[in-house]
Structures are given as C-alpha cells and as structure tokens.
Amino acid sequence: MPNPQSEPETEVFRPRTTKWFTGIAVVLTAAALVSAAVSSGASGLLATVPLLLIPAVAAWLFWYPSVQVGRGGVTLHNPFRTIEVPWAALIHVDTKFALKVVTPKGSYTAWAAPAPGVWGTHQGKPEHLRNLPGTTYGVGGSVRPGDLSNTDSGQAARMVRERWEVLVNAGRIDPDQTDAARAAVSINWRWILGLVLAAVVLFALAGLA
C-alpha cells in the first residue's frame, strides 16, 4: 500500500485531446491571419484580428479544464466554475456521464473527464478492467464503461480513488467531519471577463480596418 507521505503534492489530469484541439485552433488562426496579411496587407490583418478569439476560447474550453488531486482534496477546474472538494466531504466517485464527485451537500461534474461514447466503450479491453481501485468495482466485480482505464473519466476517477483510498486506509480522513465539510465553489471571472474584454478590443480594432 502506498505511503500517503510519499504521494506527490498535486496530480493533474487533462484529456489527451486537449493539446490537439488547442494546437489546431492556434494553427488555423495563424494560417488565416497570415493569409489575410499576404492578400490584403495591414488592413486585411487588422480586419481579421477577431480570429484571435478562436485559440483563446479553445484554451478556455479545452486546455484550462482539469482535475487536480492534492493532499487537501479534489479540485475541478471547469470553464465557468472551479470546485474544491476536501477529502472529508467526498463520499462517492461516479462516472456515468463524466467524472462526478459526490458530497453530502451535492455533486460536481468534471468538464475535463467525460465518460466514453459507444466507440470509446468498444475500445475497452480486459486489461482496462484490471488493477483498478477497490471502490471502482460494483456487484460481482462489474465496472462501468466510464471506469475503464483507457477513458478520460476512468483515468481521472482512478487518480481520485487511489489517493482517496490511501488516505482512508492511513486514517488521514475523519469520517465525523463529512457532514460539516463543504465544497468551495467559485466563478472563473478572470477567464470570463478577460474573454469579453478581448472580444471588445479585437472587434474595435477590426472596425478600424
């Protein structure tokens, strides 16, 4: 059994497709801006600067969302909200539609860890069912498609459950605090207001072309 003292301070999960989506957005935007500059000069470049919003929005929707597991609990970075769930408040980890952490006061879903569709489920192999944390398995050793270790939801859930089980077995979580512990939810105003301000500025610049 791993020693909780040897666990990394923070583990971060992002989908494997995150870099691809963000990178594609950057490449397509750069290509469009270069094309506009070559064909129409400075005025064409200025007219197309609002396209810079595409990689910015891609970063917000794809790169920023993550699941972080630390010594204090689980943090879900979603586009609009950030949810910090202390270990004492966690009572269940679900993967029916996406990674969901359940507390006595409510449940919270991770944007970064969706459950697989039909194609992702069919890609599951026997090895993706083995050596998962004990709380993954249901009646008769059953496993949900969203718990398969080759899926986004399954990888994130495994990361959460493994750390949770280590802390529980080490007596580091006080069950008497469960009812009193609460998740901290905050709105990502910096991202939201930053994108709105960027849109205003970029469209104003485009109007000067």
N, C-alpha and C positions, 0 to 999 in steps of 0.2 A: 504494500500500500504506500503510495507517495507520501512524503512528509510535507505538511502544509507550509513549513518554513522554507522548503526548497522550491515551492511553486513560484513562477515568475510574477512580478508585481502586477502586470497587466497583459492580458492576451486580447488580440483584436481580430475579429472576423469580418471580412468583406467578401462578397461574391467574386468568383474567379472572372466573371464577365465585366466587372467594374472597369478595369483598365481598358478593355476593348471598347466599351461604349464611350467612355470619356475620350480615349485616343481617337476614335473615329470622328467624334464631334469636332475635335481640335483640327484634325487633318482636313475635313471637309470645309470647315470655316476658313482655314488658311488658304485653301485652294480657291475658294470663292473670292476672297479678298485680293489675292494675287491676280486672279483673272480680271477682276474689276479694275485694278490699278493698271494692268497692262493694256487693256482695251480702251479705258476712258481716262486714264491718268488720275491725278489727285482728286478730281471731282467724283470720279467713279468710286474710288476708295472711300471717300467721305460718305457717299450715299449708301455704301454697304456696311458701314461700321456697326449698325444694329445687329448684324450677324454674329458679333462677338458675344451676344447673349446666349447663343446656342451652346458653346462649350461651358459657359458659366452655369447655365441651367443643368447641363449634363453632369457637371461636377456636384451640383447640389443634390440631384436626384440619384446619382449612381456612385460617385466617389465618397461623398460625405457620409451617407448612411453606413452604420457599422454596429456590431455587437461587441462590447468590451466587457471582459470578465476580470475583475480585480479582487483584491483582498476584502474590499468593503462591500462588494455586491456586483450586480449586473447593470450595465448602462446601455440603453438602446438609443442610438443616435438616428432618429428619423428625420425626414426633410423638415417637417413643421415643429416637431417636439423632440425633446431629449428627456428620457425617463431613467431615473436612477433608482434601482430596486435593491435595497440592502438584503443581505443573505437571510437575516432574521425574518423578513417579510415573505420570502419565497416559499410557496407550498406545493407548486406543481409546474412542470415544464411540458408544454403541449406543442405539437407540430402538425395539427390537422390541416390548416391552411397556410401557416407560416410559423416560425418560432414565436411562441407566446409564453410569457412568464406570468404566472398566476399568483396573486396575493389575496389575503382575506378581504381587502378593500377593492379589488378589481383586477383585471388582467390587461396586459400590454403586449402589443404585437410588434415584431421587428421588421421594418421595411427591408432591411438588408438580407433577410433569411426566409424567402418564400419557400413553400413546400413544392415538390416537383409536380409537373403535369403528367399526362399519360405517357409521354415519351420518356421523361425522366424516370418514371416508375419502372418502365420496361427495361431500362438500362441497369437496373439493380441486379446484383449478383450475390450468390451465397455469402461471399466474403464481406459484403457490405452489411450483413446482419450479425456478424460475429464480433465478440470482444467489445460490445457497447456497455456503457454504464448500466448497472443493475436496474435503475429506475426507468430505463428505456423500455423494458420488456413488459408486455401485458400478460393476460391469461394464456397459459400454455406456451409461453415464450414468444407470443405474437409481437410483431413490430409494424408500426405504421409506415406507409411509404415515405412520409416526411421525416422519419427517423433513420433512413438509410444513410450510411456514412458517406456515400458519394453525392449527396444532395446538399444544397445550401442550408436548408433548415436542419438537416441531420448533422452537418458539421458544426453548426452553431450550437445546436442542442447538446451535442456531445461535449463541447467545450464547457458549457454551463453546468451540465450534470456532473462531469468529472470533478470540477472544482468544488461543487456543492457537496458531493459525496465525501470528498476528502475532509472538508471542514466539519461535516456532521459526524463522521467517524472519529475525528480527532477531538470532538466535544467543543468545537470552537463556536458553535451556534446554539444560543439559548432558546429553546422552544417556548419558554414563558414570555419571550418578547415578541412573538409572532403577531399577536393581536394588536399590539401597540405600534409595531413598526409600520412605517408608511413609505410609499414610493414618492420621490420628488420629481415633479413634472414641470418643465419649463419650456416656453415657446422660443424657437430659434429666431429671435428678432433680428440678429445681425445678418443672417442669411437673407431673410425676407426683405428687410428694409434695404439691404445692400443691393439686391437684385432690382428692386423697384427704382432705387436711385440710379443705378447703372442704366436701366431702360430709359429713364427720363433724359439722362445726359446723352446717351448714344443716339436717341431719336432726335434730340435737339441738334446734335452735330450733323446728322443726316439731312436735316432741314436746311442747313447752310450750303449744301452742295448745289 
